[in-house]
Amino acid sequence: MSLHTSPGARLVVQSLEASRIREVANVGIGRSDVLPFWFGEPDQITPAFIRDAAKAALDDGDTFYTSNYGIPPLREAIAQYCSRLHQPLEASRVAVTSSGVSALMIVAQLILNQGDRVVAVTPLWPNVVEIPRILGAEVVRVPLRFGEVWELDIQQLIDALTPDTRAVLINSPNNPTGWVMPRAQQQIVLDHCRRHGIWIVADDVYERVVYGNTASVPINTAQLVDDKLCAPSFLDIAEPHDRIISSNSFSKAWLMTGWRLGWLVAPPSLMTDLGKLIEFNTSCAPGFVQRAGIAAIEGGDNIIASTIDRYQTARDFLYHRLNALPGIVAPLPKGAMYLFFRMDGAVDSLELCKQLVRDAGLGLAPGSAFGWEGEGYIRWCFASSVERLEAGVQRLERFLSAR
């Protein structure tokens, strides 16, 4: 290669697609008249008691490095929290990370080699499927099925989990579809992966964001799983030494998207090497942010309950409104905070969403951002007030009537 050739990134990095959600959002930058529902983010700020905990930590001078694994009080708080929701968990199996997405990158660095075969249930938040590709792994996609609700063909997934598969990526509740993996399917996958030595990487960031099964009769979500406000989890059925890694985050359950604080639960055999990778990636999460995490866990149950009640009201409202519009079919999401709906004419969902921003002042996410199987669909984040959602629907109605 000539010394005068322009330098560039690795070919696999060059092949990565930039976020199509960001591409749509860039069209609306500087426009105060746009109603944005494109990002997976609530319209409420972090509760005051969590912010106050971070302020107090800063005032106390908590500005120094901490342990790679996180400060002991936060690791213990996470362990107790997970034990309450799932099975007893030792704090020694918990590692704090600087965001949920950093946790996913560290997991990939921990278990994947170049050329490894990775299976993912899709459509899926693009970061989850692109991270293995950055490390040179091959990603095989198993699409969910569209219907009244999004569903997984469990046999199709099992068939894809061939003995040479290194890992399976499962995000449940799922972004963007709201699909929730039933306990019975999790047991089938766990039994199969145990037989073949396949790692299960569970992205559990939305595990607390679950709803009843109908949009007309509200159901107490606390009764969905063993009287706990939580989606089914592999942590409910796993043994400590199973090849299961759970990735989680403070972002969704406690309205803390901008804090960039997450955690991993991993088998004991991985913890030493996991600590090395945290050191080489970020060294540690900021201490004052970790103090906010402790406050969230210790005082956040009411926040989670009220947030889910608010989201269920928003979900039911948007579900009925969208399905009443011509050319739109919106499956009912059982979890997360999105409607992923089919829309006539959305053959190029990226361009359609740009047009919605330009012509209607409405910011939605293109289905193609979540993989080829998402083309023809649109994602609408409903973590918002009913009034704001209604204003957005009215803009969509006017746009559709003018086409």
N, C-alpha and C positions, 0 to 999 in steps of 0.2 A: 504494500500500500504506500502511496506517495506520502511523504512527510507534509506535503502541502494540501492534502485532502482535509476538508473541514471535519473537525472532530464531532462525534455524535455518541448518543447513548447506545447501550446494548440493543441488538435488533429486537429482542423480545420486549424491551421497554418501549421502543419506537412503535411496536405493533399494538400496544395498549390503546384503547379508545379513551379519550378524555370524557369526563362525565357529561352525558347528554342532558341531565337535569340542569347542571351548571350552564350548559350552552343555551338552554331556554331562558334561564334566569338572567343571563347576560343581556338578552334582548330587552328586558324590563328595567335594567339598571338606570337609576336616575328618574324613573317615572313614579311619582307618588300616587298616581291613579290606578295602579295595578293591585289587584287582590291576589296575593301570593299563597298558593296551596301546594307549591312544588316540592319543598323540602319536608323531611320527616321531623318536624319540630312543632311543639305546642306554641300557642299564642300567648301563654302565660309565663311570667318570669319565675325564677326559682323562689320558693317560699322564703320569707324573711328569716326564720330561725336557722335555715341552712346558710344563708348569706352572712348572718351575724356570727355564726361559728367560724367562718373563714376570716371575717374581720377581726374577731378576738384573737385568733391564732396569729394573724399578722401583727397585731398590736403587741403580742407577747414575743415577737421576734422569730416566729417560725418560718425562717427563710433559708434554712440550710438543707444540705442533702439528707435524705433518709435512707433506710434499708432498701436494697433492691426489691425486696418482696413487699414493701409497704410497712408502715408503722404497726407495731404489734396490736395496739387497741383497735385499729381498723380491720386487720386480718381476723381478729377474734370476733369483732362485730359481724363481719361477713359470714364467718363460719357459723355463728349462732343463728343468723338470719337464714342461711341455707339449710341448717339443721331443722329449723322451725317449718320450712316449706317442704323439705324433702326427707333425707335421712341424716342421722348424726354425722357431722363432718368435723374433722380436726383442722384447726387453724393452720397447721403445717402444710396443708394441701392447698392453701389459698395464696395467690400472688396478686398484688395490686398492680395495675398497669395505667399508663397515661392514655386512657380512652379505650373503648371497646374495639375500635379498628386496629389500634396498636396491639391489643391482645391477639387478634386474629393473625396479624402479621408475625408475631412472635411464635404462635402455634405452628404456622407454616414453616418457619425457620427451624423449629424444634423437631418436626417429624418428617418433612418432605425432602426428597432428593431430586436432582434433575432427572427428568424422564419418568417420574412416578405417575401412576394413574390415580386420578382423584375423581370421584363421582359427586355431583351436586344436584340437589332437588331444586328445580327452577320453575318459573322465573325467580330471580334473586337479586338483591342489592348488589350492584356490579363489583363493589370492593371485595366481596367474599369470593367471587369466582376469578377475579383478576389477580389476587394475591398469590395463589399457587402458580399462575402463569409467570409471574415475575421471577419465581424461583426455578422456572424451567419444567414445571410439572404439566401433564396433560389433563384437561378437565373434560369429563364426560357429563352431559346434561340429561337429567330425567325430568321431563316437564310434568307439571300438575295438569289435571283435566278441568276444563271449564264447564260449569253447570250452574245449578241454583246456588251451590257453594263450590269453592275450589276443592278438589280431591286428588289424592295420590293413588295411583295404581301400584299397590305394594309389590305385586309380583314383578312389575316392570323394574322397580328399584332393585329388588333382590337379584333379578337376572343381570342387572348392570354391575352388581357387586361381585365380580369375578374374583377368584383366588389371588390374582395378581394385582388387585386394587390395594392401594396404600391407605386411603382414607375416604370417608364419605362426609360431605358437608350438609348439615340440616339446620335450617333456620325456621323455628316454630315457636310461637306464631310468626308467620312469614311476612316479610316485606318483599313484594308489594301486595300480595293477594289476600292476606288475612287468614290463610289456611292454618289450621292447628292440627298437629299430628296426634292421633289418638294413642292412648297407652298401649292398646293391643298391637298397633303397627310398630311402636317403639320396641316392644318385646321381641317381635319377629326380627327386626333389624339387629337388635343386640345379640340375639342367639346366633344369627348368621355371621355377624362380625366376630363373635367369639370363636366360632369354628375356623374362620379363615385368617384370624389375626389382623383384621382391618380396624383402623382407628376411626372412631366416631367423633367428629368435631361438631358440637352443638352450639349454635349461636342462639343464646337464650335471652337476648336483650329485651324481648317483648313478653317474657313469661308472665309478668303481672298484668299485662294488657289483654284481658280475655273477657268475653261477653256471653250472654245467653244465645240460644240457637235461633230465636225468632226476632224479627224486627217489630212485631206487633204486640207481643206480650213480654214485657221486661222480666228477666230472670235474674235472681240474685247470683251474681257471678262467684260469690264466695262458696257456692255449693257445687261448682263445676268439678272440682277435683278434691275429693276427701275433705270437703268443707273448708278448703283453703283457696284464697283468691290467687290462683296460680294455674298456669297451663300444665299439662302433663310434661314431665321432664325425664330424660335419661338418668338424672341423678336420683330419681325415685326408685329405680330398679337396678342400679349398677352396684357392683362390688368395688371396694376401694382400688383394687389393682386392675380393673377392667381398662381397656384401651379407650377411655372416654375422657374428652377434655371439654369442659363447659366454659364458654366465653360469655361475659355479661358486662353490664354498664349501668352507671347511675343516670344515664341521659334520659330515658323514657319514663321510668316509674316515678322518679322524683323531680321531673322537670329541670334537669341539669345538663342540657345538651352542650352548652358552651364550657362546661367545667373540665371536660376531657378526663374522666375518671372511670376506670373499668376494673375488672378482675377476671382471673382464671381459677378454675378448680381442676386440678390434674392429679394423676396417680402419684404416689410417693416417689416412685422410681424416676420421675421426670424433674423433680423439684430442683435438684442441684444444677442441672443444665439449663433449666428455665431461668434461674437466677442469673446465670452468665449472660443469657440473651437479653434480659431486661437491662443489665449493665451496658451491653454493647449497643442497645437501641436508644434508651432514654435515661439510663442509670436509676431513676426513681421518679415517682409522681411527686409533685410539690406537697410539702407537709401541710400547708394551710388548706389546700384542696382536700387532702385526706381527712383533715379535721371536719370539714364540711360533710364529707361522706359519712363519718360517724354520726353526726347530728341527723343526717337524712335517715339512716337506718333506725336510730333509736327513737326518733320522734315523727317518722314519716308515714305511719300506717294510715292515719286519717287523710293525709294528702293523697296517697294511692287510691283509697276508697272513693274519695270525692272526685278524683280525676277520672277514674273508670266510669263512675256514674255519669259524669259530664260527657265523656266520650261515647258512652252507649246511647245517650240522648242524641248526640250529634250523628252517630252512625245510623240510627234508625231514621232520623229526619232525612239525611242525604240519600240513603238507600231508597226510600219511597219517592223522593223528588226526582232522582235520576231515572228510575225505572218508569216514571210517568212521561218522560220525554221521548219523542219519536226517534228511533234508530239507536237507542241506548239500552244495553242489558247489563245490569250490575249485580254480580253474585254477592250474597251476604257474607261479609267477613266475620269469622268467629273470634278473631284476635287482631292484634296490632291496631293501627290507626289510619288505615287506608281503604278506600274502595278502588278496586282495579277492575274497570268496566270496559266492555266492548262498545265501540262506537262506529256506526256505519260511516264509511269514507275515510277511516283512519288508516289508510294503507301506508302512509308515511307519517307516523305519529310524531316524529320530531318536528317536521315542518308544520303539521297541524297545530302543535302546541306553541310554536313560534307565532303562528298566525293568530292564535287565541290571545296571546300577549299583545300583539300589535293592534288587532282589530277590536278586541273585546275587553282588554285590560284584565284578563284572567290568567293566572299562572298555575298551570298543571304540569305534571311530569309525563313525558312520553313513555309509552310501554316499551319501546325499543331500547330504552336505557337499561332494562333489566334482562336483556338477551333477545335472541331472535324470536323466541316463543312469546315475547311480550308485544310484538308488533301487532297493530290493530287495536291495542288497548291503551287506556289512559289511567294514570294513578292520581287520585285526589286525596290529600291528607286532610282528615276531618277533625284534627285536634284543634278545634276552634269553636267559637260560639255559633249557635244556631242562626243568629241574625247575620253574622258574617257569611256563613254558608249559604243562606238564602240570597244574599246579594250576589254571591258567585253564581248560583244556579240561574238567577235572572239574567246575568250577563251571558251565560251559556245558551239560554233560551233565545235571546235576541240574536246571538251569533248563528244558531241553527236555523232560525226563521229567515235569515238574510242569505243563506247559502243557495 
